[in-house]
Structure formats: C-alpha cells, structure tokens
Amino acid sequence: MRVALFVTCLNDAVFPATAVATVRLLERLGVRVDFPAAQTCCGQPQFNTGYRALAAPLVRRTVRAFEGYDHVVTPSGSCAAMVRTHYGRFGPQAAELGPRTYELTEFLVDVLGVTDVGAYFPHKVTYHPSCHGLRLLGLGDRPRRLLEAVKGLELVELPGAEECCGFGGTFAVKNPDVSAAMGADKIRSAVSTGARVLCGADSSCLMHLGGLLRRRSAPLRELHLAEILASTEEEPWREESGR
C-alpha cells in the first residue's frame, strides 16, 4: 500500500505538529507514508471565492504530485472535500484523484478498519465537527468512535455541535463580525462542558476557535484529533511542547 500525506497549506505553514502527529500515527499502525514535495495549495481558496481559472493550475499540480499512490490521506476535511467533491469539474484526470483521497478518520476506520489506535490521552475532551467533514464528506461518528477508544480520555458532548464555528475561509474576512459572533457562541458552548481540550479534525476551524479562546483567556485549548490519536503512554502529548 503506497500512501501519501496531503499535508495542506495551513498545517505546513502554521500547524506542523498536526502533520507530524499524522505521520507518527499512521506509521505506528504499519503504514508507510510518503510526502510528495511537489504538493502545494489544492486550489480551494480560489475555487470557493469564484476564481476557477486561478484554481485550475493548482488542481493540475496537485494531481501530478499524487500520481501513483494508492491512497492520499489528509488531516483536513476541508481539503479532502475540495478534492473529493470539486476536482471532477476540472476534467477526468483530476476526478480520478477524488476516490483515492481520504480524510484521516475515514482512512483509519474505512481503509485500515481500526477505531482503537492504541492512543492514550487522560484528559476531558469535547469534539467540534467541522462543516466540510460533517456535511460534504459525511464523516458521521467516525471521529467520535476513534476518540471513545482512546485510553483515559473522557469525551463530553458539545452543545450545538453541528453549528458552524464561523470560520468558513474567506467568510471570516468578508464578514468578520458575524464570524466572530458565531465563534463566540461555539466557545461558550465548549467552555460550558468543563473540558480541558476542544478537539477538531480541521486546523482552519481550530485556528479560528483557538484565537477566540486565547483572547478570552478561556480555560480550554484547541487540539487537532491527530495529535490526540498520536499520543501514547510511552510518548504522551505534552502541552508545553506542543505535542
């Protein structure tokens, strides 16, 4: 099985710990992971903003970067949804990449057939399902099943979990007041759970929510699901190290 990591722009530039955790997790499960260095942006920001012609060369580059791999795995429902649901509009070669592209929890549950990945995370956690994973990919209970199998983890229900956090890419730039208000609602719900960690599977949502948490000095921190699943008793996650 040849598996490529689709790291995404945001993880590469801002949240490299998420990418490292994804590789550690997959390798622990016996998967050989390659990182095609030619990958760049998948074209989602351009496409979603209406600039299809500008997205096209990025789509072609992404397709070339991941040629020959059995599976392409990404710790991002947003970017997986772009490839899965929109690449078909750029021709048959681009469309071929869609069925081989998996969001991380899909790959773990559907391809590897595991929910217990041997993780250890003795903390109280609440989970925010991002819109792309929830609505476009239909991830369903896959993330929750993975979290419920983590040793020591206490998973608490997030009130209004299916409500958008307000990020929405360029939506947050064009409608900052609405975006911040939606995020504030999500933060209030998360804090009300008494959890220590607000978990998600999309770094873009976590970036938005994390900024709001820090501005409010909330007793809660955001963390990508991959980092929780990569944590073990032998190599536990440590907040001070960002792992």
URGI-V558710 format. One record per pair of residues at least 6 apart in sequence whose ideal C-beta (glycine too) atoms are under 6 Angstrom apart, sorted by the first residue. I is the first residue (numbers start at 1). J is the second residue. Records with the same first field share a line. If there is no record, write none. Layout:
I: J  J
This chain:
1: 70
2: 69  70
3: 31  33  71  73
4: 34  36  66  69  72
5: 33  35
6: 72  74
7: 19
8: 74  76  79
9: 41
10: 203  204
11: 18  19  203
15: 203
17: 242
18: 75  203  224  226
21: 226  227  230
22: 75  226
23: 33
24: 230
25: 229  230
26: 33
36: 65
38: 65
39: 65
41: 58
42: 62  79  82
43: 55  58  59
44: 82
46: 54  55
47: 55
48: 169
49: 170
56: 90
59: 90  94
63: 93  94  97
66: 72
71: 100
72: 100  101
73: 102  104  107
74: 80
75: 104  226
76: 202
77: 103  130  132  133  137  201  202
78: 132  202  204
80: 101  103
81: 132  136  137
83: 97  98  101
84: 98  101
85: 136
87: 94  95  97  98
88: 95
103: 137
104: 226
105: 139  142  143  146
108: 114
109: 142
115: 145  146  149
116: 149
117: 229
119: 150  229  231
120: 151  152  231  232  233
121: 150  152  153  228  231
122: 152
123: 196  197
124: 154  195  196
125: 153  155  195  197  199
126: 156  158  190  193  195  198
127: 199
128: 158  200
129: 161
130: 200  202  205
131: 164
133: 139  201
143: 201  225
147: 155
148: 155
156: 193  195
158: 189
159: 189
160: 189
165: 183  186  205  208  209
166: 179  182  183
167: 204  205  208
172: 179
183: 208  212
187: 212
190: 198  220
191: 218  220
197: 223
198: 220  222
199: 223  225
200: 206
201: 225
206: 222
209: 222
210: 222
213: 220
231: 237
237: 243
